[in-house]
């Protein structure tokens, strides 16, 4: 037998391929999510251009943007926007802070559940926007009315999600932490808070949406500044483009706040692995 016959044949390897450009799923997802809004705006513009939409009923997006640019240049839009943001932030702090306090009290303590939760459950059946006449009698028609409406709108979603988030925590985890020697403060920090955070973020997103909705109504009651006042004043002069601009500003504020909360949620709850859409 020859030496060449004893040498095993070399393994067949696949030809080397040049790696292609890496895909960017984030960019693809962003384009896909923005496709429908862009299509709607394009259809709206085309319908207005071809006369399918009356300008006095619904002006074209380009007209609305031109109006927004004009109001932004003379400072009118910024002044009203800052006043609206101040009212929304103040009401959200008051209503959200109270919701977190009472929700934690009712969720953690039996006496809190017995004393706090029943009246809150009864109050949630009342539409808070229907309380405007009563609030006018109580706090007047000034800034207190607008802040109170925002606080009421933000309170209920955050309270119920705080309460549910705490009550949905597996009690065996708390008992295990107690067995390991963790005190009350440590159990709240390492077990209760992480377990309730997903519900808290959901409640915060719903609370911010309700806050903007409440602000739209509040700023149309004896307001002198704010996006709602700008819309009401435009309605008196049949300035439909300004009214639509106000609605778009409210929508953008709600969208930006929701995106900010979702980004914070992803970073804070990076340890959680939930079901992903395929």
N, C-alpha and C positions, 0 to 999 in steps of 0.2 A: 504494500500500500504506500502510495507516495505521500510526501509531506503536505502537498496541496489538498489532498483528500481529507486530512485530519483537521484542517482549519475550518471552523464553522463559518457559514456565510454571514456577511454583515447584515444587521437588521435593517429592514426597509423603513425609512423615516419619511414622514410627510414633508413636502417641500415647504420651506419657510415662507411665510406670508407677511407682508408688510401690514402692521396694524393700522386700521383706518382711524379716522377721527372719532374721538369719544363722544358718545351721545350725551346730551344735556337734557335730562328729563324735566328739570325745573323750567327751562325755557320752553320746551314743547308744551308742558302743562299750562304755562302762562298764556301762550298763544291760543290754546284750545279753550281756555276759560274766557278769554276776551273776544272770541269769535262771535258769539251770540250777541253781546252788547253792540259790537261794531256793526253787525248786520242789521240790528234794529235801528241804530242811528242812521245808517245809510238809507234804509227804507224810509225812515221819517223824512230825511232831507229830500229824497227823490219825490216823495208824495207832495211835499210842500212846493218843490220847484215846478212840478207839472200841474199844480193847481188843484190837486185832490184834497188838500187841506186848506181851509180858509185862513189867511194870516191873522185875522182878528180872533180866531178860535184857537189855533195852535200854530205859532210861527215856526219857521225852520230852525234847526239847531245852529246853523251859521248865524242867524239873526240873534238868537239867544246869547251865543258866545260874543258877538259884537257888543251887545248890550252889557254883558258882564265885564268886558274889557273897558268899556266907557265908564262904568260905575267904579271899577277898580282904579282907574287912572285918577279920577277926582277924589278918591278916598271915601266915597259913600259906602261902598260895599265893605271895606275893611272896618269902618266904624260900627256898622250894624252887626258884622260877623263877630267882632270882639265882645259886644254886649251879649249876643246869644251864647257864645262860649262861656262867658262868666256866669250867666244864669244856669246853664246846663251843668257846669262844673260844681257850682255851689249846691244845687239841688241834689246832684248825684252823691256828693260827699255826705250831705245830711241824711238822705234816704238810705244810701248804701251803708253808711256807718251804723245807723240804727238797725238796719236789717241784719248785719253781721252780728251785732251784739245780742239782739233778741233771738235770732236763729240759733246762735251758739248756746244761749241760756236755755232755750226750749229743747235743744237737741241733747245737751249734756246732763241736765238736771231734771229729775222727776217733778220737782216743785215748779220749775220753769215751764215744763211741758203742760202742767195742769193750769197754771195761771196765765201764761202768755199765748199759747197756741189757740185755745178756743176763741178768744175775741179776734185774733188775726184771721182765723178761718171764716168767721162771720163777716169781717170787713172786706175780705177779698171778693165776696159776692157782689159788692157794690162797684159799679164802674167808676173809677176815680175821676174820669173826665165829666161824669154826671154830677160831681160834687162842686162844680164851679159856682153855682148860685150860693151854696152854703159857705164856700170858702170866701166869696166876696163879702158876705156878712161878717165872717170871722176876722179876716185879715185885710179886707179892703181890696182895692183894684190896682195897687201899686206893685212894686217888685216882689213883695211877699207872696202875692198870689201866684206869680210865675214860678218862683222857687218852690213853693209848696206843691204845685202840680208836678213839677219834675221830681221832687222828693217822693211823692206818692207813687208816681209811675215806676221809679227805680226800686222802691221798697219791696214790693210783693214778690217779684221774680227772684231777687237775691235772698230774701228771707226763706222762701220755700226750698230753694236749692241748697241753701246752707243747712237747713233742718234735715232735708232728705239725705244730703251728703254725709252728715254725721251719723244718722240712724242707719245708713246702709253699710257702715263699717262692720266687718266681721268681729263679733264680740270675743271670739277665741284669740284674735290677735292682741286685743287689749289685755286679756287674761294672761297670755304668754308674756307680754311686756311686764305685767305686774309680777309674775313669777320670777322673771329675770332680775327683779330688783329695781325697775325703773319707777321713779316717783311720778306724781301727778303731772308736773310740768314736762317731764321727759316723755311721758306717754302722750300728752297732747301734741308735743312737737314731733315725735318720731312715728306715731301711729295715727292719731286722729287727723292731724293737719294733712299729711300726704294722702290719706284715704279720702278726705273730703275735697281736696283740691279740684278734681275733675268737675264735680258738681258746682263748686264755687265759680269756676271759670264759665261754665254754662250759664249760671245765674247772672254773672256780670255781663255777659254778652246780651242776654235778654233784658237786663236792667238798663243798659245803655240805649238799646233800641226803644224801650218804653219811655226813656227820658227825652229822647229827641221827639217822639210823637207827642208827649205832653207839652214840650216847649212850643211846638207848632200851634197848639190850641192856646196856650198861655199868652203868647206874644200877639195874639189877635184880640186881646181884651185890654183896651185902654193902654196900649204901649206907645212909647214915643221913639223907641229905637229897637233894633233887632231885625232879623230876617223876616219874621212874621209881620212886623209893622211895615217893613218895606213892601211885602206882598199885599197887605191890606190897602196901603196908600196907592199902590199901582192899580188895584182893582177899582178904586174910585175914579181913576182916570182912564180905565180900559186899556192899561198897558199890559197886554197879555205876555209880552216877552219878559217883563220884569217878574211877573208871577211865576212863569215857568222857570226863570233863573233862580228864584227863591226855592222852588221845589228841588231843583238840581243841587243847590247848595246843601239843603238838608240831606238829600240822598248821599252826596259825597261825604258829608260829615259822618253820617251813620256808617258808610262803607269803610272809611279810613279808621274809625274807632274800632270797628269789628276786626279789621285786618290787624290792627295793633294788638288787640286782645288775643287773637289766634296765634300771632307770632310769639307773644309772651307765654302763652299756654304751651306751645311746642317746645320752647326752651326750658320752661320750668318742669314740664312733665316728660322730659326726654327719656326717663326710665321706663315709661309705660309703653307697651307694645299692643296697640289695638288693631282691630281688623282694618285692613286697607282695601280700598276699592280696586278692582282689577278690570 
